[in-house]
Amino acid sequence: MQIKFGTDGWRGVIAREFTFENLSLVAQTTMDYLHRENLAGKGLVIGYDRRFLSREFAERVAEIAAGNGITTWLTDGYAPTPAVSWAVHERQAGAGIMITASHNPAIYNGFKVKESFGGSARPSTTKVLEEMVAANKADNRAVVSQPLAEAINSGKVTLVNAREPYFRQLSRYVDLEAIRKADIKAVVDPMYGAGTGFIPELLPGIAEIHTLDNPSFGGQPPEPIEEHLQELSLLVKSGLYRVGLALDGDADRIGAVDETGEFFSSHRIFTVLLRHLYERKGLRGGVVKTVSTTRMIDLLAEKYGLTLQETPIGFKHICELMLGNDILMGGEESGGLGVKGHIPERDGILMGLLLLEAMAMSGKGLRQLLDETMDEIGHFYYQRIDAPIDNAAKERLIDKLKAGGIKAIASRPVAAENFKDGFKYIFADGSWLLIRPSGTEPVLRLYSESNDPGIVRELLAAGREIAGI
């Protein structure tokens, strides 16, 4: 089996691909990499989520780190990915490792690598790790480890609280007192994940659901998408709460429900927060978005005179730009958002707090804030479809689209093309269609946005016709 690092780390089904044997190989390779890059002397932070065996997997990684002579800080309980990333940054560690499969179904677990700057490993880094894993496997590289109890007693491994330093950073970034004074009735759904308890600990008046230790995540993947947030929506519709916030399994992504009880997509969150950061917090800098993200961001950036850059899908591409440029905010369609003055990392907890801060400072609900913005830049409608497609049909479609020749879609002339990640066709009125075959599964993703919902439906139907599905 080939071990590959996807958009954010290596993931696999527990006991099939994600085994202690494969984990040990990947962990040993990571230690080899840290020594090779002269990072081992700076130490390693290890954290884990609430999935089945995550603590045991993290402890095994710590044993291997200790065996390789690397000073290790192991979280003393489950922790969100952004808290682990912050610990890497604050301790100036050589790297971080987070045991999590993020929003994947419960049968999965995963291994995320965080670089010394406190963000996801860059594509260049994961490429090297993949090559080294394959070489170590071929060479039957011996795994060197030290029993955990012995490593702790010797001081090589230290159990640390990742919550308090992270809380201090959040308290510096967000005006928690303003939120407390506004007395916003809010409820959080951490989806049984690693973000459980974090927002209510900072803001004790906020309610929380789905907090039990439940590695099955209640029978659905811990992904804050509309179909998974029906209970949260009903709670807001009941009148008990004015807003609902949701976190994915490792709390690096955010979802929300507005004051009407309607799902508030990541595009809307990105739009509302960009305006909040610029207008209320007075922050400046460029903006980065992925190719599948709403055009509202383009128009807001234009309104504010901010530089806009577009990347392929995956926050690691945004992270790279945040490292080398003055970036105010970066975001992706899946709910991962990062901001200036923090770490170049997605942080669902911080984004949730910023939404509450925006409500507190404005005295308005999320829907009101969005409507105000849309009244200025236009109203937009967005839809995504995931359709099954076999690999042979997928390859034929890719060849067809690469060959070009598509001049019009749904009787609309194509004004521009963007093949940065998938095949994006842009029309004169700003409407667009993105046809993106998945690189890892037999799925075709179709995305469309327009200021007319009828045009969105037409473009998606035309996309299906082009793909033959």
MITORBA-135106 format. One record per residue (C-alpha): x, y, z. Coordinates in pm, 1 decimal. Example, Ala and Ser with C-alpha at 12.3 -4.5 7.8 and 13.67 -1.06 7.14 Angstrom:
! MITORBA-135106
GULO        xx        yy        zz
GULO    1230.0    -450.0     780.0
GULO    1367.0    -106.0     714.0
END
This chain:
! MITORBA-135106
GULO        xx        yy        zz
GULO       0.0       0.0       0.0
GULO     132.1     342.9     -97.3
GULO     104.7     604.9     176.1
GULO       6.7     941.2      30.9
GULO     -42.7    1281.4     190.2
GULO    -362.7    1440.7      57.2
GULO    -488.4    1797.7      92.3
GULO    -397.5    1793.0     462.5
GULO    -206.0    1486.6     574.8
GULO    -229.0    1109.3     548.0
GULO    -563.1     944.1     623.1
GULO    -687.4     589.0     613.2
GULO    -944.7     347.9     748.1
GULO    -852.9     233.0    1098.7
GULO    -717.2    -125.5    1103.5
GULO    -705.8    -139.8     723.0
GULO    -463.1     135.6     615.1
GULO    -429.9     331.9     937.1
GULO    -259.3      66.0    1149.5
GULO       1.0      93.0    1423.8
GULO     250.9     -59.2    1180.3
GULO     189.1     198.7     907.2
GULO     168.5     478.9    1162.9
GULO     506.0     373.7    1303.7
GULO     658.4     384.0     955.0
GULO     521.4     733.4     888.8
GULO     625.1     855.6    1234.9
GULO     979.4     717.7    1199.8
GULO    1006.7     879.6     857.9
GULO     891.5    1212.2    1001.7
GULO    1162.1    1190.8    1269.0
GULO    1418.8    1111.6     998.6
GULO    1299.2    1418.1     807.7
GULO    1327.9    1642.3    1115.8
GULO    1685.4    1525.4    1173.2
GULO    1770.5    1572.4     805.0
GULO    1636.0    1928.6     806.0
GULO    1807.1    2015.7    1138.3
GULO    1468.5    2067.6    1304.1
GULO    1486.5    1783.6    1556.5
GULO    1667.4    1997.5    1812.9
GULO    1371.0    2235.6    1831.5
GULO    1135.8    1968.5    1958.6
GULO     800.8    1831.2    1848.2
GULO     440.3    1900.7    1955.1
GULO     192.2    1611.4    1932.7
GULO    -184.4    1639.9    1971.8
GULO    -489.3    1426.7    1902.1
GULO    -865.3    1446.6    1856.3
GULO   -1152.9    1240.1    2004.6
GULO   -1155.4     962.2    1745.5
GULO   -1123.1     592.5    1822.6
GULO    -762.8     515.4    1930.7
GULO    -640.0     871.0    1865.3
GULO    -477.0     898.3    2208.5
GULO    -304.1     562.6    2165.7
GULO    -183.3     655.5    1817.5
GULO     -47.8     987.1    1950.3
GULO     131.0     809.7    2234.5
GULO     293.2     572.5    1983.9
GULO     421.8     870.0    1784.3
GULO     559.8    1020.4    2106.9
GULO     742.4     694.4    2184.5
GULO     905.2     703.1    1841.0
GULO     999.1    1069.7    1877.9
GULO    1161.2     993.0    2213.3
GULO    1342.5     693.8    2066.6
GULO    1488.6     924.7    1805.3
GULO    1612.5    1169.8    2067.9
GULO    1355.5    1441.4    2000.2
GULO    1217.1    1644.8    2290.7
GULO     840.7    1607.5    2268.8
GULO     541.6    1794.3    2408.4
GULO     235.9    1566.2    2409.2
GULO    -101.4    1723.1    2485.7
GULO    -249.4    1599.5    2812.7
GULO    -591.2    1548.6    2652.3
GULO    -769.7    1592.2    2322.5
GULO    -703.1    1924.4    2150.3
GULO    -824.3    2105.3    1837.9
GULO    -583.8    2120.5    1546.7
GULO    -547.7    2502.2    1568.1
GULO    -449.7    2474.2    1936.7
GULO    -176.0    2226.7    1843.6
GULO     -64.2    2451.8    1557.7
GULO     -53.1    2747.5    1796.7
GULO     158.5    2542.4    2039.3
GULO     407.5    2472.9    1758.4
GULO     428.0    2845.4    1685.3
GULO     448.9    2958.6    2047.8
GULO     710.7    2700.4    2148.1
GULO     906.0    2759.1    1825.9
GULO     906.6    2383.1    1780.2
GULO    1053.6    2212.8    1476.7
GULO     716.3    2064.4    1383.3
GULO     383.3    1939.4    1507.8
GULO     185.8    1621.1    1451.4
GULO    -190.3    1602.6    1491.5
GULO    -365.6    1266.5    1500.8
GULO    -699.9    1334.9    1333.7
GULO    -902.3    1257.0    1024.1
GULO   -1076.6    1593.9    1050.1
GULO   -1427.3    1568.8     899.9
GULO   -1393.7    1213.5     760.6
GULO   -1632.8     935.7     869.7
GULO   -1566.4     766.2    1204.0
GULO   -1386.3     465.7    1053.3
GULO   -1095.5     691.3     951.0
GULO    -801.0     836.7    1135.0
GULO    -513.9    1047.5    1012.9
GULO    -172.6    1206.8    1059.0
GULO    -136.1    1582.0     996.1
GULO     206.3    1744.1     988.7
GULO     243.6    2105.2    1100.6
GULO     554.5    2298.9    1006.9
GULO     749.5    2525.2    1240.8
GULO     545.6    2832.7    1142.4
GULO     230.7    2672.6    1288.4
GULO      51.8    2578.9     967.3
GULO      -9.4    2280.0     743.5
GULO     288.8    2118.1     577.2
GULO     348.3    2272.2     236.8
GULO     315.5    2060.3     -79.9
GULO     694.2    2059.3    -119.6
GULO     729.4    1914.4     232.0
GULO     464.3    1644.3     195.0
GULO     615.4    1540.5    -138.9
GULO     949.8    1478.7      32.3
GULO     778.9    1291.0     317.7
GULO     595.5    1066.2      71.0
GULO     921.0     984.3    -106.6
GULO    1100.0     915.0     222.5
GULO     815.4     691.3     346.6
GULO     834.5     484.3      26.8
GULO    1213.2     456.9      56.7
GULO    1200.1     359.6     425.2
GULO     937.4      97.1     349.9
GULO    1146.8     -50.0      68.4
GULO    1455.6     -53.0     293.2
GULO    1266.2    -204.1     589.9
GULO    1375.4      92.9     800.1
GULO    1383.5      -5.9    1166.5
GULO    1150.3     189.8    1394.1
GULO    1329.9     323.8    1702.5
GULO    1114.4     394.3    2007.0
GULO    1121.2     432.7    2384.2
GULO     835.3     318.1    2612.8
GULO     616.1     615.7    2698.5
GULO     644.2     586.0    3077.3
GULO    1022.5     571.3    3049.7
GULO    1026.8     867.7    2808.7
GULO     812.6    1074.5    3046.8
GULO    1027.3     983.9    3347.7
GULO    1343.6    1081.5    3160.4
GULO    1193.2    1414.7    3056.5
GULO    1210.4    1335.0    2687.2
GULO     828.1    1351.6    2666.2
GULO     634.0    1614.6    2861.4
GULO     257.1    1623.2    2894.6
GULO     136.3    1978.1    2829.2
GULO    -187.7    2173.6    2843.2
GULO    -252.3    2309.6    2493.4
GULO    -569.1    2490.3    2598.0
GULO    -438.1    2777.1    2809.9
GULO    -180.9    2922.1    2564.1
GULO    -438.9    2896.2    2286.5
GULO    -702.3    3066.5    2502.5
GULO    -460.3    3351.8    2570.3
GULO    -411.9    3404.7    2196.9
GULO    -786.8    3396.8    2128.9
GULO    -843.4    3645.6    2411.3
GULO    -588.1    3880.2    2256.3
GULO    -742.1    3857.0    1910.3
GULO   -1113.5    3878.2    1992.4
GULO   -1296.0    4130.1    2213.0
GULO   -1455.0    3872.3    2442.0
GULO   -1583.3    4143.0    2675.2
GULO   -1785.1    4299.0    2392.7
GULO   -1941.5    3959.2    2322.6
GULO   -2024.1    3909.7    2691.3
GULO   -2184.6    4254.3    2714.8
GULO   -2393.8    4190.3    2402.7
GULO   -2532.5    3878.4    2573.9
GULO   -2580.2    3696.9    2242.9
GULO   -2785.7    3380.2    2280.0
GULO   -2568.2    3130.5    2095.1
GULO   -2537.4    2753.0    2075.8
GULO   -2233.9    2557.7    1955.1
GULO   -2229.8    2213.4    1793.5
GULO   -1874.7    2072.8    1813.4
GULO   -2008.4    1753.7    1651.5
GULO   -1855.3    1538.1    1929.8
GULO   -1514.2    1657.8    1810.0
GULO   -1197.0    1807.3    1951.9
GULO   -1348.3    2155.5    1976.1
GULO   -1586.9    2040.2    2248.9
GULO   -1589.8    2278.3    2545.3
GULO   -1359.6    2542.2    2399.4
GULO   -1596.8    2826.7    2309.6
GULO   -1814.2    2784.6    2623.8
GULO   -1500.2    2787.5    2839.7
GULO   -1415.6    3132.0    2703.1
GULO   -1779.4    3246.5    2703.7
GULO   -1961.8    3053.3    2979.7
GULO   -2308.9    3176.1    2879.4
GULO   -2297.3    2992.4    2547.7
GULO   -2477.2    2658.1    2516.9
GULO   -2331.5    2346.2    2359.3
GULO   -2474.6    2023.2    2217.0
GULO   -2318.8    1690.9    2113.6
GULO   -2045.2    1702.5    2375.9
GULO   -2021.8    1340.3    2489.5
GULO   -1722.3    1123.3    2410.7
GULO   -1867.0     954.8    2102.0
GULO   -1613.2     818.1    1849.4
GULO   -1899.2     730.9    1610.9
GULO   -1993.6    1102.0    1595.4
GULO   -2361.7    1019.2    1630.3
GULO   -2362.7     819.3    1307.6
GULO   -2262.2    1096.3    1066.7
GULO   -1927.2    1246.7     964.4
GULO   -1826.0    1547.6    1179.1
GULO   -1852.3    1788.6     887.9
GULO   -2044.8    2116.1     943.3
GULO   -2251.2    2106.0     624.6
GULO   -2621.8    2181.3     594.3
GULO   -2755.1    1825.2     614.7
GULO   -2557.9    1760.7     934.6
GULO   -2679.7    2072.9    1117.3
GULO   -3054.7    2013.2    1126.3
GULO   -3068.1    1992.3    1506.6
GULO   -2870.6    2315.5    1536.9
GULO   -3108.5    2479.5    1290.7
GULO   -3415.2    2367.6    1486.1
GULO   -3269.1    2506.7    1809.4
GULO   -3226.1    2849.1    1650.5
GULO   -3570.5    2834.1    1489.8
GULO   -3718.8    2757.0    1831.9
GULO   -3629.8    3111.0    1938.8
GULO   -3398.0    3000.5    2219.4
GULO   -3087.5    3113.5    2031.2
GULO   -2996.5    3387.6    1786.3
GULO   -2711.1    3203.1    1618.5
GULO   -2568.8    2852.9    1590.7
GULO   -2200.8    2772.6    1536.6
GULO   -2059.6    2436.1    1429.5
GULO   -1707.2    2293.0    1425.0
GULO   -1573.1    1995.3    1234.0
GULO   -1401.2    1696.8    1397.3
GULO   -1073.0    1873.4    1473.6
GULO   -1221.3    2225.9    1491.3
GULO   -1022.9    2382.3    1210.0
GULO   -1337.2    2442.6    1002.8
GULO   -1651.4    2642.4    1077.6
GULO   -2019.6    2621.7     988.2
GULO   -2309.3    2836.1    1110.7
GULO   -2684.7    2883.7    1128.7
GULO   -2816.9    3241.2    1108.9
GULO   -3094.8    3404.8    1311.9
GULO   -3362.6    3266.8    1077.3
GULO   -3241.1    2911.2    1135.9
GULO   -3100.5    2888.7     783.4
GULO   -2763.4    2729.9     711.9
GULO   -2500.2    3003.2     674.3
GULO   -2244.2    2873.6     425.1
GULO   -1867.7    2917.9     437.0
GULO   -1897.6    3167.5     149.5
GULO   -2127.1    3383.3     359.8
GULO   -1903.7    3348.5     665.5
GULO   -1597.4    3451.2     462.0
GULO   -1784.9    3753.8     324.7
GULO   -1918.1    3873.1     661.4
GULO   -1581.9    3827.3     835.0
GULO   -1379.8    3999.6     563.2
GULO   -1603.9    4303.3     597.7
GULO   -1580.7    4285.4     979.2
GULO   -1200.5    4266.1     980.0
GULO   -1167.9    4554.6     734.7
GULO   -1439.8    4791.2     856.7
GULO   -1469.4    4726.1    1231.2
GULO   -1126.0    4595.3    1329.2
GULO    -938.6    4817.8    1082.7
GULO    -712.2    4542.4     950.0
GULO    -552.6    4563.7     606.1
GULO    -382.0    4324.4     365.7
GULO    -442.7    4106.9      63.8
GULO    -710.0    3840.7      24.7
GULO    -667.4    3480.3     -91.1
GULO    -942.4    3241.4    -196.3
GULO    -959.6    2903.7    -366.4
GULO   -1094.2    2864.4    -718.8
GULO   -1430.0    2728.1    -595.7
GULO   -1502.7    3016.1    -357.0
GULO   -1771.3    3283.0    -403.6
GULO   -1731.9    3587.8    -626.6
GULO   -1854.8    3802.3    -336.8
GULO   -1496.3    3797.8    -209.9
GULO   -1370.8    3937.0    -542.8
GULO   -1619.6    4222.5    -525.3
GULO   -1546.0    4305.8    -161.4
GULO   -1171.8    4305.4    -229.4
GULO   -1231.6    4537.1    -525.8
GULO   -1450.4    4766.6    -312.5
GULO   -1178.7    4793.1     -46.8
GULO    -890.5    4816.1    -293.7
GULO    -734.7    4493.0    -167.2
GULO    -519.5    4261.1    -377.3
GULO    -695.0    3930.0    -449.6
GULO    -518.2    3602.7    -530.6
GULO    -683.7    3274.8    -629.1
GULO    -536.0    2931.5    -559.6
GULO    -611.3    2566.1    -629.6
GULO    -836.5    2394.7    -375.5
GULO    -668.4    2309.9     -42.8
GULO    -573.2    2543.1     242.0
GULO    -205.8    2449.4     205.2
GULO    -195.8    2673.0    -104.6
GULO    -344.4    2961.7      93.7
GULO     -95.8    2895.6     374.1
GULO     199.0    2933.0     136.5
GULO      76.0    3275.9      27.1
GULO       9.5    3382.9     386.9
GULO     370.3    3299.7     471.8
GULO     528.7    3519.1     208.1
GULO     278.9    3802.3     173.9
GULO      79.6    4053.3     377.9
GULO    -251.8    3865.9     373.6
GULO    -553.9    3988.9     567.7
GULO    -767.1    3678.1     515.2
GULO    -765.0    3352.3     324.2
GULO   -1047.7    3106.8     279.7
GULO   -1180.2    2801.8     101.5
GULO   -1522.7    2668.0      11.5
GULO   -1506.1    2385.1     265.8
GULO   -1511.3    2621.3     566.0
GULO   -1140.1    2666.1     631.0
GULO   -1054.1    3029.5     704.6
GULO    -737.2    3196.9     828.7
GULO    -664.5    3556.8     928.1
GULO    -380.0    3803.5     970.6
GULO    -222.8    3835.7    1315.0
GULO    -271.9    3468.3    1400.7
GULO    -102.7    3165.7    1243.2
GULO    -126.0    3070.0     872.6
GULO    -378.9    2803.0     959.6
GULO    -750.5    2729.9     945.2
GULO    -912.8    2795.0    1281.0
GULO   -1282.1    2718.7    1326.1
GULO   -1289.9    2828.2    1689.3
GULO   -1139.5    3169.8    1615.9
GULO   -1377.4    3216.9    1321.5
GULO   -1673.9    3133.6    1544.4
GULO   -1561.1    3390.8    1798.8
GULO   -1512.8    3650.8    1525.0
GULO   -1868.7    3590.8    1403.9
GULO   -1992.2    3657.0    1757.4
GULO   -1771.3    3966.7    1775.3
GULO   -1916.8    4094.4    1446.3
GULO   -2267.5    4047.8    1586.3
GULO   -2174.0    4215.6    1915.4
GULO   -2007.6    4517.4    1755.4
GULO   -2283.0    4571.6    1498.9
GULO   -2583.2    4473.0    1709.3
GULO   -2705.0    4269.6    1410.4
GULO   -2756.5    3905.1    1320.4
GULO   -2557.7    3717.6    1057.5
GULO   -2837.4    3738.8     799.8
GULO   -2866.7    4114.7     853.0
GULO   -2491.6    4156.3     810.3
GULO   -2493.3    3950.6     490.7
GULO   -2794.7    4131.4     345.6
GULO   -2626.7    4467.9     408.2
GULO   -2320.2    4349.7     219.1
GULO   -2522.1    4201.3     -66.3
GULO   -2717.4    4525.5    -100.0
GULO   -2383.0    4688.6    -179.8
GULO   -2215.4    4427.2    -401.8
GULO   -2509.2    4226.1    -535.1
GULO   -2699.0    3912.2    -438.8
GULO   -2543.8    3577.7    -528.4
GULO   -2661.2    3217.4    -539.6
GULO   -2420.2    2925.1    -515.6
GULO   -2464.7    2551.1    -552.5
GULO   -2238.4    2248.0    -563.8
GULO   -2323.9    1898.8    -688.4
GULO   -2117.9    1584.8    -622.9
GULO   -2196.2    1310.6    -874.6
GULO   -2051.0     958.4    -904.3
GULO   -1838.1     893.4   -1211.9
GULO   -1623.3     590.6   -1292.1
GULO   -1252.5     643.3   -1347.8
GULO   -1263.7     565.4   -1720.6
GULO   -1538.1     823.1   -1777.4
GULO   -1348.1    1069.3   -1559.8
GULO   -1033.3    1033.8   -1771.5
GULO   -1232.2    1076.9   -2094.1
GULO   -1390.4    1392.7   -1954.0
GULO   -1053.9    1536.7   -1849.4
GULO    -910.9    1472.3   -2197.8
GULO   -1217.3    1633.3   -2356.3
GULO   -1198.7    1946.4   -2139.9
GULO    -821.0    1980.1   -2178.1
GULO    -864.3    1975.1   -2555.5
GULO   -1069.5    2293.5   -2527.0
GULO   -1320.9    2401.5   -2784.2
GULO   -1605.5    2483.2   -2543.4
GULO   -1718.4    2826.0   -2661.6
GULO   -2060.7    2839.9   -2495.6
GULO   -2244.0    2664.4   -2211.0
GULO   -2623.3    2675.1   -2172.2
GULO   -2628.4    2910.7   -2473.5
GULO   -2401.1    3152.8   -2286.7
GULO   -2070.8    3250.8   -2451.6
GULO   -1766.6    3168.7   -2239.6
GULO   -1589.2    3496.4   -2158.8
GULO   -1290.1    3349.3   -1973.3
GULO   -1142.4    3018.8   -1860.4
GULO    -949.8    2920.4   -1548.6
GULO    -796.2    2572.2   -1546.5
GULO    -591.4    2622.7   -1227.8
GULO    -774.9    2339.4   -1051.8
GULO   -1045.7    2175.6   -1259.6
GULO   -1212.6    2355.2   -1548.7
GULO   -1376.6    2687.5   -1466.5
GULO   -1581.0    2873.4   -1725.6
GULO   -1666.5    3237.6   -1656.7
GULO   -1939.8    3433.6   -1834.0
GULO   -1983.5    3802.9   -1912.6
GULO   -2229.2    3866.2   -1628.7
GULO   -1991.0    3716.1   -1369.4
GULO   -2169.9    3381.5   -1350.5
GULO   -1940.1    3079.4   -1355.5
GULO   -1931.1    2699.5   -1374.8
GULO   -1649.2    2484.1   -1236.7
GULO   -1617.8    2120.4   -1347.9
GULO   -1372.0    1945.3   -1118.5
GULO   -1308.4    1569.8   -1125.1
GULO   -1181.5    1447.7    -788.0
GULO    -821.6    1333.5    -789.2
GULO    -873.3    1077.2    -512.1
GULO   -1219.7     924.9    -560.5
GULO   -1469.4     841.1    -839.6
GULO   -1657.8    1168.8    -796.7
GULO   -1722.1    1465.3   -1023.6
GULO   -1783.7    1799.3    -854.0
GULO   -1980.9    2071.8   -1026.9
GULO   -1990.1    2423.6    -879.9
GULO   -2182.8    2724.3   -1004.3
GULO   -2260.0    3077.2    -890.3
GULO   -2469.5    3359.4   -1032.7
GULO   -2687.2    3648.7    -922.5
GULO   -2980.0    3450.4   -1067.0
GULO   -3067.2    3108.6    -916.7
GULO   -3217.9    3003.5   -1250.4
GULO   -2883.3    3053.8   -1422.6
GULO   -2713.1    2840.1   -1154.9
GULO   -2956.4    2555.6   -1228.9
GULO   -2905.2    2592.9   -1604.3
GULO   -2525.6    2588.7   -1576.4
GULO   -2522.2    2285.5   -1347.8
GULO   -2755.2    2098.9   -1584.8
GULO   -2528.4    2190.8   -1875.2
GULO   -2227.9    2073.0   -1674.9
GULO   -2394.7    1735.8   -1624.8
GULO   -2460.4    1716.8   -1997.6
GULO   -2097.9    1797.9   -2081.9
GULO   -1982.8    1528.1   -1839.7
GULO   -2239.0    1277.1   -1960.0
GULO   -2376.0    1207.3   -1612.3
END
